[in-house]
Amino acid sequence: MRVCALILAALAASTLHWSAPSTAAPIAVSPSAEVRLPHISVVSMGKGDPVVLIPGLASPRAVWDGIAPQLARTHRVLLVQVNGFGGDGPGGNAQGGILPGAVADLTSYLAKEKIERPAVIGHSMGGLLGMMIARDHPDAVGKLMIIDTLPFFGVVMSPGATVEGMRPIAEQLRSMVANGPAATQAPPNMSLTDAGNAKVLEWLRASDKAVAGQAMFEDLLTDFRPDVPSLAGRPVTVVYAVPSAELTRGLYADAYAKLPGVTLIPIDKSAHFVMLDQPEAFSAAVRTFLGD
């Protein structure tokens, strides 16, 4: 889950274009030129009803390589990448305000392109960004899929966790990520396969450490719990990884209990990167979500 991934990624960093396997023929879909904004960049591919794909902490748009070309056969797919991740320069993210900056850039881009009420799919920190967009710009999100994201990190440590209680931990982890040596191995619980972990490590190494540390800091201190009900009024699906324990199911059920009509989809035998560990189950969940 995103919450565990954040801490484990920080610990790895302080000591420190995968494609889903498929037997189908390759799908040739040419992406557009990259549009660079202060906090994000966007690449578009395909035509049809729009789908926005937002990756998570220290992840590039390549995390969607297993599904984006498939979706682009019937959808306009908008692939977002946070500046400073995936080898990109930090841009405006060097000054902080990464999460609100990404929300502002993406909503401005959608408005400029006259893209109305797209489906938004976000993984990990990208799921949090999707929730923030739906709350702050309700008309910018037609339906929302949240992948392995809880509304607040602190609940993993304590059901009564607060932002101020998390602040010292967030500050420490930000420093560890920004100032630590390069990662030598992928953090635990990222993927259940060697290939998946190798790709996660590649993405970690390519990311700007200061931006990754600041993004983690902002993520850890964002408490979306009071705003979960604001997501109502559109279809919302929450996909989450279940490595083995039933505890995970209860955690997500409780986290989104105040959102009427939410669809919860557990993906068994998967770590945080469900699109790497269970590509077929993930693809099926996305197709159901989109109504394809």
N, C-alpha and C positions, 0 to 999 in steps of 0.2 A: 504494500500500500504506500501511497505518497508519503505518509507521515514517517514510517520506518525508513523509507528510502532517503529522506532528507538527512536524518541523523547518520545513517550508515555511509552515505556519500561523503559527509563531512569528515567522519572518522577516517575513511580511506584516503581522502585528500590530505589530511593532516599527517599521514605516514607516507604519504605520498609526495556501408550502406547495405545494414543487413536487410535482406528481402525474405519474406516468408516463403518457405519451400512450397512449390506448386508443381503439379504435373501438367498444368495447362500451358498452351503456347504463349510466348511473351506477348504483351499488349503494347503496341507502339502508340504512345500518346505524347506529343511534343509539348513541353511546358513553355509558358510565356517567359519573357525577360523578367528578371527580378526587379521588383519595385522596392527601393530602400527608403525607409522612414527613420526618424530619430531613434526609435526604440525597437522597431521590428523591421523585417523585410517580408515580402509576400511574392509568391510565385503562383500563377494560375495555370490550370490545365483542364482540357475537356470543355464540354458544353452541356447545358441543362440546368436543372434546379441546383442552386449553389450549396456547397458543403464547405465549411471552414474547419481545417484541421490544425490544432494548436498543440505542439509538443511540450514536454515538461522540462524540469530543471536540467540544464546542461545538455539537453537533447536537441539535435538539429531536425530539420524537416524530413531527413532521411529515415527517421523512425517510422514513417508512414509508407515506406517504399513497398511494403507487402500488399497494401490495399489501395493506395491512391490511384495507380493506373487502372485498376478494376473499376473504381468509382467514376473515373474520368470518362468511361465509355458512355455514361448516361447522366453525368453531373458535371457542373463546373466546380472543380476542386481548387480551393484556395489554401495553399500551404504556407503557414506562418512560421517564421523563425525569429527568436529573440536575439537582438544584436549582442554579440559577445559569446554566443553559443555556436558550436559547429565550425569554429575557426574564423568567424566573422569578427570585424572590429567592434568595439563596444559602443561606438556612436554616443548618443545621448545617455546611454545607460551608465557611462562612467561617472555621471553626476548623481546616480541613485534615482529613486522614484521609478523603479523598473516596472512594477506591476501597474500603477496608474498610468504610466507612460505608454505601456503596451496596450492597455484598454483604450486610451485616447487615440492612439495611432490607428488601431484596427477599426474602431467605429468610424473614424474620419475617412479611412480608405473605403469602407463599405458604402458610406454615404456618397462619396465622390464617384464611385463606380455604379451607383444606383442599384446596389444589391440589397434587396429587401427581404428581411426575415429569413436568413439562411439557416440551415441546420448547422449547429456548432458542436464540434467534437473536441474535447480537450483531455489530455492525459496528464496526470500528476499536477504539477503547477499549472499546466494548461487547463486543467479542469477548474481550478480556482479562478483563472482568468475568465473562463467561460461563464462562471457564476457571477463574477463581478460585472461583466458586460450585460448579462440578463437583468441584473438588479439596477444598474445605473442607466442602461439604455434599453428598456424593455422591447422597443420596436425593432431592435437590431438582431434579435434572436427568435427564430421561429420555433425551433425545437432544440433541446440541449442534451448531449450525452457527456457524462462526467465519468472518467476512467480512473479508478483507483485513487480517488481523492476524497478525503474527509473535510468537513467544513472548518475544523480547527485541529491543529497538530496536538495541542496539549491534552486532549482527551485520552490519548494513548497512555500518558503518564498518570493522569488522574481525571475522573469525570468532572471534578470541580476546578480544573485548571483555568487560569486567567492569563490574559496577555502580559500583565506586569510580572506574574510569576514566571512566565516563559522568557522574559526579556534577557536575564543574565545568561541563560543557555543559548539564546539566539545570538547574543553578542560574542560569546565564546566560539560558537560554531562559525560565525562569519569570519572571525580572525583566523581560525584554523584553516578554512578553505582558502582565504585570500593570501595567506602568508606561508602555508605549508608547502612542502616539496611536491613534485609531480607524483600523481598516483602510480602505483606499481601493479595494482590489481583492482578489478572491479569490486565494489562493495558487495557484501552478502545480500541475498534476497532481491537482486535485480532481475536475474534470469535463472532458469533451471538448466540451461544448456551452456556448454563451453563456448559455442559460437555466439550466443546472445551476450554472455558476459564479456567476450572479447570486443564486441561492438560497443557495448556500454563503456568499457574502458577507453576505447578509441575516442568516443564522444567526450568523455570527461577530460582527457588529455588535450583535446582540441579547444576546449572552452577557456575563455578568459577567467582566471581565478578570482579576480576582484569582482567581476560581474556575477559570477556564480555564487560567491560568498554573500554579496549584497542581495541577490535574488532570494537566496535561502533565508536570510535575515527577514526580509519583507514577508515572505511566505509564512514563516514560523509565527510572526506576530499579527497575522491577519485572522481574525476570528469572525467567520461568516455565520456562526450558529444563529444569531438573532435574525439574520436575513434569509435563512432557508425558505421561509414561507413566501418570500418575494419572488421565488422562482415559479410559483404557480401561475396558471394562465397559459401555459404552453406544455407540450409533452416533454417530460424529463426522464431520462434513463440513466441509472447509475450502474456501471460495470465495475466489478471489483475482483481482485485475485484472491483465491482461497488455496494457499499452499497445502494446508491440511486441517487447521483448527476451526471448530465451529464458532470460536470466539469472534472471528472476523465477520461472520454473518450477523451476529447480534450487534456488533459495533456499527456496522453500516445501517442496519435496520433502525437502530436508535438515532443515529446521526440525521437521518432523513425522515424521521417519523412525523414531523410537522409539515411535510410537503404532500398534500393530497394527490393521489393518483400517480405518484412516482413509481417507476418500474425498476426493480432491483434485479440485476443479473450477475450471479456469481459465476466465475470461471475457475473451475477446479484444476488442480495440478498446474498451477501457474505462480510465478513470482510477479514482481511489480510490472514488468514489461509484458503484459498479456499478449500484445500483438506479436511478440517474438516467441513466447512459449506455447501459445495455443492459437495459431493464426486462423485455423478453420473456425473454431468457436468464436473468436473475435470477429471475423468477417461475417458470420451468421448473425451475431448480435447487431452489428452495424447495419446490415441489410434489413433486418427487422425494424430497427429504429427509423431508417429512412423510408420504410414501406416499399422497398424494391422487391 
